[in-house]
């Protein structure tokens, strides 16, 4: 009996879930489709049984899609992930790639786009789709490269932006070379990926092209996304409060990923406002522990007349933890267990400063 892959579809709109459950049933491999309307429910399902692919919306209440992806990236590293969203924003696209997603896709609005979307999902499920993704003028260059590599294609991409011309060589789904403005290899690829617009043309493959790029495509796109994160976009005065909050979450999660931390929880030292968590679904439990620690240390400091708490550093079999008072807040940051101990406090301060800016 052939094994059927399982897809988890996450969206807070039940109507969307029903629609796409029906659409995904058209995939040739006939995967089993499971749905969830919240991030917490999705993670519970992932913990309970194996899935091949997660398709996730971005904008959801309580735990948004980026938060879910940050948790999934750490706890289910083998899970393939796709962002399917109506948010047409290059910043969110770069943040999603920085979190290691396999594909960022705007919700298909035409039959042609839907067909290409289904072909790409089939490739991610492990069933080869021989057809490529040609002439997709509405997608970013990152999307084009990602989809061509997922489909194990061989071609030369010719990209034109005004007077600038660049070429990217892909062979059997691997990036082998890039060239533009006298630059070659990763340097040229970085320049080309920095172009915000342009036109794409698929040329026949050149199998004898000498290789100058050794890194896998996932690492190269992640580096490009992180480079884009360094550029802070101008504030959009017309953006709603929800959009501003979502954008802030995206920026903070990108900083968390860039630093190499697993998750962070912040808690105001005073006042009635609640805690904030990034990359974890147990924010309330962790914040209660943080409050207890801060009060205990405060009483101990008064008794010993030892001055204010600097930080607490500890570890368990799974990770290393830094508890840090900072600007009228307390932060608890988790790092991988193999993180360099000698630099953790400074790295934590640097990360917290970027999150609290």
C-alpha positions in Angstrom: 0.0 0.0 0.0 1.5 3.4 -1.1 2.2 5.8 1.7 0.2 9.0 1.5 1.9 12.2 2.6 0.1 14.5 5.0 -0.4 18.2 4.6 -1.3 20.5 7.5 -3.2 23.6 6.3 -3.2 26.5 8.7 -5.5 29.5 8.3 -7.8 31.3 10.8 -10.6 31.5 8.2 -12.7 28.3 8.0 -14.0 29.2 4.6 -10.5 29.5 3.2 -9.6 26.1 4.8 -12.5 24.4 3.2 -11.7 25.9 -0.2 -8.1 25.0 -0.2 -8.7 21.6 1.3 -10.8 20.9 -1.8 -8.2 22.4 -4.1 -5.3 20.4 -2.6 -7.2 17.2 -3.0 -6.4 17.6 -6.7 -2.7 16.9 -6.2 -1.6 13.8 -8.1 -0.1 12.1 -5.0 -3.5 12.4 -3.3 -2.2 13.6 0.1 -4.2 13.6 3.3 -5.2 17.1 4.2 -5.6 18.2 7.8 -6.7 21.7 8.8 -6.1 24.0 11.8 -7.5 27.4 12.6 -4.9 28.5 15.1 -1.1 28.3 15.6 -1.5 26.5 18.9 -3.7 23.8 17.3 -1.3 23.4 14.4 1.7 22.8 16.7 -0.3 20.3 18.7 -1.1 18.4 15.6 2.5 18.4 14.5 3.6 17.0 17.8 0.9 14.3 17.7 1.7 12.8 14.2 4.1 13.2 11.3 3.4 15.6 8.5 5.3 16.2 5.3 4.2 19.8 4.6 2.8 22.8 6.4 1.0 25.5 4.5 0.6 28.5 6.7 -1.2 31.9 6.5 0.7 34.9 7.8 -1.8 37.2 9.5 -3.7 35.4 12.3 -4.7 36.5 15.8 -2.7 35.6 19.0 0.0 33.5 17.3 0.6 34.7 13.8 2.1 32.6 11.0 5.6 34.0 11.5 5.6 32.9 15.1 4.4 29.4 14.1 7.2 29.2 11.5 9.8 30.2 14.0 8.7 27.4 16.4 8.4 24.9 13.5 11.9 25.7 12.2 13.4 24.7 15.6 11.2 21.8 16.6 10.4 20.1 13.3 13.4 20.8 11.1 12.5 18.2 8.5 9.0 19.6 7.9 8.6 21.4 4.5 7.0 24.8 4.9 5.0 27.0 2.6 3.7 30.5 3.3 0.4 31.2 1.4 -0.8 34.7 2.1 -2.6 37.7 0.7 0.0 40.0 2.1 1.9 41.4 -0.9 4.9 42.8 0.9 8.5 42.2 0.0 9.6 42.7 3.6 7.4 39.8 4.8 8.7 37.7 1.9 12.3 38.3 3.0 11.4 37.6 6.7 9.7 34.3 5.7 12.7 33.2 3.7 14.9 34.2 6.7 12.9 31.7 8.8 13.8 29.0 6.3 10.5 28.5 4.4 10.6 26.4 1.3 8.2 28.7 -0.6 6.4 32.1 -0.2 3.3 32.3 -2.4 0.6 34.9 -2.8 -2.8 33.3 -2.7 -3.4 32.2 -6.3 -5.9 34.4 -8.1 -5.8 32.8 -11.6 -6.1 29.3 -12.9 -2.6 29.5 -14.3 -1.2 30.5 -10.9 -3.1 27.8 -9.1 -1.8 25.2 -11.5 1.8 26.3 -10.9 1.1 26.4 -7.1 -0.1 22.8 -7.1 2.9 21.7 -9.2 5.3 23.3 -6.7 3.5 21.6 -3.8 3.8 18.3 -5.5 7.6 18.8 -5.9 7.8 19.6 -2.2 6.0 16.4 -1.3 8.7 14.5 -3.1 6.9 13.6 -6.3 8.9 15.0 -9.2 7.2 17.5 -11.4 9.1 17.6 -14.7 7.5 20.8 -15.8 9.2 24.0 -14.8 7.9 27.4 -13.7 8.3 29.5 -16.8 7.2 33.1 -17.4 6.1 33.8 -13.8 6.4 37.6 -14.1 4.4 38.3 -10.9 6.9 36.5 -8.6 10.1 37.8 -7.1 13.5 36.6 -8.2 13.8 34.6 -5.0 10.6 32.8 -5.9 11.7 32.0 -9.4 15.0 30.6 -8.2 13.4 28.6 -5.4 10.8 27.0 -7.7 13.3 26.2 -10.4 15.5 24.4 -7.9 12.7 22.6 -6.2 11.7 21.2 -9.6 15.3 20.1 -10.3 15.4 22.1 -13.5 18.4 23.1 -15.7 18.3 26.5 -17.3 19.9 29.9 -17.5 17.9 32.8 -16.0 18.5 36.1 -17.8 17.4 39.0 -15.6 17.2 42.6 -17.0 16.7 45.7 -14.9 17.0 48.8 -17.1 20.5 48.8 -18.4 21.6 46.1 -16.0 21.8 42.5 -17.1 22.5 39.4 -15.0 22.6 35.7 -15.6 22.1 32.8 -13.2 23.0 29.3 -14.1 20.9 26.4 -12.6 21.9 22.8 -13.2 19.7 19.9 -12.0 18.2 22.1 -9.3 21.5 23.5 -8.1 22.8 27.1 -8.4 26.2 26.8 -10.2 27.1 30.3 -11.3 25.9 33.9 -11.6 27.3 36.9 -13.4 26.6 40.6 -13.7 28.5 43.9 -14.0 31.9 42.2 -14.1 31.2 40.2 -10.9 30.8 36.5 -10.7 29.6 33.8 -8.3 28.1 34.6 -4.9 29.0 38.3 -5.2 27.1 38.6 -8.5 24.2 36.6 -7.1 23.9 39.0 -4.2 23.8 42.0 -6.5 21.1 40.5 -8.7 19.0 39.4 -5.7 19.1 43.0 -4.5 17.2 44.2 -7.6 13.7 45.1 -6.6 12.2 44.7 -10.1 13.0 43.6 -13.6 12.1 41.0 -16.2 12.9 37.3 -16.4 13.8 35.2 -19.3 14.4 31.4 -19.3 17.3 30.4 -21.6 18.5 26.8 -22.5 20.8 25.2 -20.0 24.6 25.3 -20.3 25.6 22.0 -18.7 29.3 22.7 -19.2 29.3 26.0 -17.3 32.1 26.1 -14.8 30.9 26.1 -11.2 31.7 29.1 -9.0 28.9 28.7 -6.4 29.2 25.9 -3.9 26.6 26.8 -1.2 23.1 25.2 -1.4 20.3 27.4 -2.7 18.6 27.5 0.7 21.7 29.0 2.4 22.1 31.6 -0.4 18.5 32.7 -0.2 18.7 32.9 3.6 21.8 35.1 3.3 20.0 37.3 0.8 17.0 37.6 3.0 19.1 38.5 6.0 20.9 41.2 4.0 17.5 42.6 3.1 16.6 42.7 6.8 19.5 45.1 7.4 17.6 47.7 5.4 14.9 49.3 7.5 11.9 50.3 5.3 10.3 53.7 5.8 7.3 53.7 8.1 3.9 53.6 6.3 1.7 56.1 8.0 -1.4 54.6 6.3 -0.7 51.2 7.8 -3.3 49.9 10.3 -2.4 49.1 13.9 -2.6 45.4 13.0 -0.3 45.8 10.1 2.2 47.8 12.2 2.2 45.1 14.9 2.6 42.3 12.3 5.5 44.2 10.7 7.2 44.6 14.1 6.8 40.9 14.8 8.4 40.1 11.4 11.4 42.4 12.1 11.9 40.9 15.6 11.7 37.3 14.4 14.2 38.1 11.7 16.6 39.5 14.4 16.0 36.4 16.6 16.9 34.1 13.6 19.9 36.2 12.7 21.3 36.0 16.2 20.8 32.2 16.4 18.6 32.3 19.5 15.7 29.9 19.9 13.1 32.1 21.6 12.7 35.1 23.8 10.1 36.3 26.3 9.9 39.8 27.6 8.0 41.0 30.7 7.5 44.6 32.0 9.2 45.1 35.4 6.2 47.2 36.5 2.7 47.9 35.4 -0.2 45.7 34.3 0.8 45.1 30.7 1.3 41.4 29.8 4.4 39.5 28.5 5.5 39.1 24.9 6.9 36.0 23.4 8.8 35.2 20.2 9.3 31.7 19.0 7.5 30.0 21.9 4.0 29.0 22.7 4.4 28.9 26.5 4.8 32.6 27.0 2.4 32.8 30.0 4.2 29.9 31.9 7.7 31.4 31.3 6.6 34.9 32.3 5.2 33.6 35.6 8.6 32.0 36.3 10.3 35.2 35.3 8.2 37.2 37.7 8.9 34.8 40.5 12.7 34.9 39.8 12.7 38.7 39.7 10.8 39.1 43.0 13.0 36.4 44.7 16.2 38.1 43.5 14.9 41.5 44.6 14.3 40.3 48.1 17.7 38.6 48.3 19.4 41.7 47.0 17.8 43.9 49.7 18.8 41.4 52.4 22.4 41.2 51.2 22.6 44.8 50.0 24.2 43.4 46.9 22.8 45.9 44.4 20.7 45.3 41.3 20.7 42.0 39.5 23.0 41.9 36.4 21.9 38.6 34.8 21.3 34.9 35.5 22.8 32.2 33.3 21.8 28.6 33.3 21.2 25.5 31.2 19.3 22.3 30.9 19.8 19.3 28.6 18.1 21.0 25.8 19.3 24.7 25.8 21.0 27.5 27.5 19.1 30.3 29.2 19.9 34.0 30.0 17.7 36.0 32.3 18.4 39.7 31.8 17.0 42.9 33.3 16.9 45.6 30.6 15.3 49.0 30.4 12.4 48.4 32.9 11.8 45.0 31.5 13.0 41.4 32.1 14.1 39.2 29.2 14.5 35.5 29.1 16.4 34.3 26.0 17.0 30.6 25.0 20.1 29.6 23.0 21.0 26.2 21.6 22.8 23.9 24.0 26.0 24.1 21.9 26.2 27.9 21.9 29.5 29.4 22.9 29.1 30.1 26.6 31.7 32.9 26.9 29.8 35.2 24.6 26.2 34.4 25.5 25.7 37.4 27.8 27.0 39.9 25.3 25.0 38.3 22.4 21.9 38.4 24.6 22.4 42.1 25.3 22.9 42.8 21.6 19.8 40.9 20.7 17.7 42.4 23.4 18.8 45.9 22.4 17.7 45.3 18.8 14.3 43.9 20.0 13.7 46.7 22.5 14.6 49.5 20.0 
